[in-house]
Amino acid sequence: VRWLGQRLCDAGAHLRDFAVMLGMVVLEVLRLAIEPRSIPFKEFSAALYKAGMQALPISALVGFLIGVVLCYLSAMNLRNFGAESLIINILGIGIIRELGPVLVSILVAGRSGSAITAQLGVMRVTEEIDALAAMGVSRYQRLVWPKVMALAIAMPLLVAWTSAAALAGGMVCADLLLDIEWAYFASALPNVVPIQNLYIGLAKGGAFGAAIALIACHFGLRVKPNTESLAANTTASVVTAITAVILLDAVFAMLTRGIGVPLR
């Protein structure tokens, strides 16, 4: 009973601190809208470059290989029924709407999310955050807000990039296994995958990116001045971010179940 009560109290403390941080970030957004000269462009551009530009190679490689694997496994079953052309439907809907955003979010949570938590944790250990507070600088303005906005902007672009790489891998595999030419694949894709699916995938990317950044900053600011706490919070940040992405994806699936239905 004592252990269960302690876990519930810890969960309540996490929810309280997360709500406080989210509220402060919203207030900072409103304040920066009134005072644009206070926007930390250097921190924002640095976070955008690290989370977006530097993630392009690995996301393209993983997306391409996932597209090849998905096409290969689907082609083996479709060939038995003489429905090889349905590979375009499977790849289009599966990658653009679901697999692309979730795959990129898991990569970003493991790559950028852990880096954000470790960075803030080290700043907590070295008392740099306390120094900012002593100088009257808001940690939410300089440390949290730029990372949240950077990931919210970079994630939709990474989703589009990774989905394109995955479709390219599917095209290559379909051409080799099913003799479906690239030109036919590219021309048939817009007809079987409505444009609403692309909008849903990009919206998922923005929501997932903001959630990953908020969770990473939350655990980074909770690090205590010791290395064990830094390691534990970094691990908890990645696990929580991936879990939150899956839950948000389920919410998106329920809210958009009637949108983007393929045309008959």
Secondary structure, 3 states (H helix, E strand, C coil): CHHHHHHHHHHHHHHHHHHHHHHHHHHHHHHHHHCHHHCCHHHHHHHHHHHCHHHHHHHHHHHHHHHHHHHHHHHHHHHHHCCHHHHHHHHHHHHHHHHHHHHHHHHHHHHHHHHHHHHHHHHHHCCHHHHHHHCCCCHHHHHHHHHHHHHHHHHHHHHHHHHHHHHHHHHHHHHHHCCCCHHHHHHHHHHHCCCHHHHHHHHHHHHHHHHHHHHHHHHHHCCCCCHHHHHHHHHHHHHHHHHHHHHHHHHHHHHCCCCCCCCC
